Amino acid sequence: MEKKLFAVSCLLFLFSFAFYAESNDKKSIEIKFALGWSFGCYKETTFANISQSILSPRYQLETKIKSSSFLHTINADYFVCNPESAMTKTAVVYKSYDPVSGENYYKAFQSNLTFHKIKCQYDLNYQFIEDNKFDFYAGSSFLCNAFLQFEQYPSISGLFSLALSSMMTYRKDERNLFSFNLALPLCGYGVRPPYAGCDARLMKYAEEDFLKILTLGSFLSLHNYQSILLNCEYKVRSSKHFSTGLGCDFEYARIAEPKERPLYYVNANVKTFVIVHF
């Protein structure tokens, strides 16, 4: 319990100082919508050590607010796919039990697995370097991730984490800009069922009080949670209020909770986007 309270206290401290430190300078706002193609794989070992490949359109919405030397970034992205593996390409025969007759029987099963990935991220960065060509920001991030796997029963992993973040921008000229972002999660709190499928306690809590599911979580740090997030973008300013561009995201995560059945996730996303400036 002390570790959980400490994590929450750190979160409140990291993001509350922005409201104290910011001045009343004029703000600039960017709203970006991105459409990409996500490809990668994940390995959910609570059921079986089978890697699932994912190919799917990916949707992202981002808002950046620059105020004085502070940069606030709010990002949300989502994709859903039908991952491929040996279990989804062919029917699987498994042994079942008939409680009426008391006899075992074999049944063919064709997987109809769907995988959803939802991420919400808030970055608070301070501008340490600013000149005509190069800017450098550093600060912290708060991330919410949900890994949802649906078959006959749902398997849901939720993750809240704090990360160190940084951003660099390079202006080639007035119209062309390159940006690079990096986030390294250091600690967090994760809720993950001990096995994929109908976890008894998870289903019981979901019926009684959905928020009670949060009590099933565990404190995460570098010993059982490793992750990295990278982003590279090229932007072209087409007018005073509009920009277009291309970009690429990369994410790796390993969640070893429970310890003996970790979740692995590796994903890259190639995208195109439009930005509205205010």
Residue pairs with C-beta under 8 A, 6 or more apart in sequence:
3 219
4 189
4 219
7 162
7 187
7 188
7 189
7 219
10 162
10 187
11 142
11 162
14 124
14 140
14 142
14 162
15 122
15 124
15 140
15 142
18 70
18 72
18 124
21 70
22 67
22 68
22 70
23 67
23 68
25 67
25 68
27 65
27 66
27 67
28 65
28 66
28 277
28 278
29 63
29 64
29 65
29 66
29 277
29 278
30 62
30 63
30 64
30 275
30 276
30 277
30 278
31 61
31 62
31 63
31 275
31 276
31 278
32 60
32 61
32 62
32 63
32 64
32 273
32 274
32 275
32 276
33 60
33 61
33 62
33 273
33 274
34 59
34 60
34 61
34 62
34 77
34 247
34 271
34 272
34 273
35 57
35 58
35 59
35 60
35 271
35 272
35 273
36 57
36 58
36 59
36 60
36 247
36 249
36 269
36 270
36 271
36 272
37 55
37 56
37 57
37 58
37 269
37 270
37 271
38 54
38 55
38 56
38 57
38 58
38 79
38 81
38 267
38 268
38 269
39 53
39 54
39 55
39 267
39 268
39 269
40 53
40 54
40 265
40 266
40 267
40 268
41 51
41 52
41 53
41 54
41 83
41 266
41 267
42 51
42 52
42 54
42 83
42 115
42 147
42 263
42 264
42 265
42 266
42 267
43 49
43 50
43 51
43 52
43 263
43 264
43 265
44 50
44 52
44 149
44 155
44 196
44 263
45 261
45 262
45 263
45 264
46 155
46 192
46 193
46 194
46 195
46 196
46 258
46 261
46 263
47 155
47 195
47 196
47 197
48 87
50 85
50 86
50 87
51 85
51 264
52 83
52 84
52 85
52 88
52 113
52 115
53 83
53 84
53 85
54 79
54 81
54 83
54 115
54 267
55 81
55 84
56 79
56 80
56 81
57 79
58 77
58 78
58 79
58 269
58 271
59 77
59 78
59 79
60 75
60 76
60 77
60 271
60 273
61 75
61 76
61 77
62 73
62 74
62 75
62 76
63 72
63 73
63 74
63 75
64 71
64 72
64 73
65 71
65 72
65 73
66 72
69 126
69 127
70 124
70 125
70 126
70 127
71 123
71 124
71 125
71 126
71 127
71 137
71 139
71 167
72 122
72 123
72 124
73 121
73 122
73 123
73 125
74 120
74 121
74 122
74 123
75 119
75 120
75 121
75 122
75 123
76 118
76 119
76 120
76 121
77 118
77 119
78 116
78 117
78 118
78 119
79 116
79 117
80 114
80 115
80 116
80 117
81 114
81 115
82 88
82 112
82 113
82 114
82 115
83 113
83 115
87 111
87 113
88 111
88 112
88 113
91 108
91 109
91 110
92 108
92 109
92 110
92 111
93 106
93 107
93 108
93 109
94 106
94 107
94 109
95 104
95 105
95 106
96 104
96 105
96 106
96 107
97 103
97 104
97 105
98 104
98 105
111 151
112 151
113 149
113 150
113 151
114 149
114 150
115 147
115 148
115 149
115 150
116 146
116 147
116 148
116 149
116 150
117 145
117 146
117 147
117 148
117 265
117 267
118 145
118 146
118 148
119 143
119 144
119 145
119 146
120 143
120 144
121 141
121 142
121 143
121 144
121 183
122 141
122 142
122 143
123 139
123 140
123 141
123 165
123 167
123 183
124 139
124 140
124 141
125 137
125 138
125 139
125 165
125 166
125 167
126 137
126 138
126 139
127 135
127 136
127 137
128 136
128 137
128 138
129 135
129 136
132 171
133 170
133 171
134 168
134 169
134 170
134 171
135 167
135 168
135 169
136 166
136 167
136 168
137 166
137 167
137 168
138 164
138 165
138 166
138 167
139 164
139 165
139 166
140 162
140 163
140 164
140 165
141 162
141 163
141 164
141 165
141 183
141 185
142 160
142 161
142 162
142 163
143 159
143 160
143 161
143 162
143 163
143 183
143 185
143 188
144 158
144 159
144 160
145 158
145 159
145 161
145 253
146 156
146 157
146 158
146 159
147 156
147 157
147 159
147 263
147 265
148 154
148 155
148 156
148 157
149 155
149 156
149 196
151 196
151 197
152 197
152 198
153 197
153 198
153 203
155 193
155 196
155 197
155 199
156 191
156 193
156 202
157 190
157 191
157 192
157 193
157 255
157 263
158 190
158 191
158 192
158 217
159 188
159 189
159 190
159 191
159 220
159 225
159 255
160 188
160 189
160 190
161 185
161 186
161 187
161 188
161 189
161 220
161 225
161 227
162 185
162 186
162 187
162 188
163 183
163 184
163 185
163 186
163 227
163 229
164 183
164 184
164 186
165 181
165 182
165 183
165 184
166 181
166 182
167 179
167 180
167 181
167 182
168 179
168 180
169 177
169 178
169 179
169 180
170 177
170 178
170 179
171 177
172 178
174 237
175 236
175 237
175 238
176 234
176 235
176 236
176 237
177 234
177 235
177 237
178 232
178 233
178 234
178 235
179 231
179 232
179 233
179 235
180 230
180 231
180 232
180 233
181 229
181 230
181 231
181 232
182 228
182 229
182 230
182 231
183 228
183 229
184 227
184 228
184 229
185 225
185 227
185 229
186 221
186 222
187 219
187 220
187 221
187 222
187 225
188 219
188 220
188 221
188 225
189 217
189 218
189 219
189 220
190 217
190 218
190 220
190 225
190 255
190 257
191 213
191 214
191 216
191 217
192 217
192 255
192 257
192 258
192 263
193 199
193 202
193 216
194 258
194 261
195 261
201 216
202 213
202 216
205 212
205 213
205 215
205 216
206 213
218 224
218 257
220 255
220 257
224 255
224 256
224 257
224 259
225 253
225 254
225 255
225 256
225 257
226 252
226 253
226 254
227 251
227 252
227 253
227 254
228 250
228 251
228 252
229 249
229 250
229 251
230 249
230 250
230 251
231 247
231 248
231 249
231 250
232 247
232 248
233 245
233 246
233 247
233 248
233 273
234 245
234 246
234 247
235 243
235 244
235 245
235 275
236 243
236 244
236 245
237 243
238 244
240 277
241 276
241 277
241 278
242 274
242 275
242 276
242 277
243 274
243 275
243 277
244 272
244 273
244 274
244 275
245 272
245 273
245 275
246 270
246 271
246 272
246 273
247 270
247 271
247 272
247 273
248 268
248 269
248 270
248 271
249 267
249 268
249 269
249 271
250 267
250 268
250 269
251 265
251 266
251 267
251 268
252 265
252 266
252 267
253 263
253 264
253 265
254 262
254 263
254 264
254 265
255 262
255 263
256 262
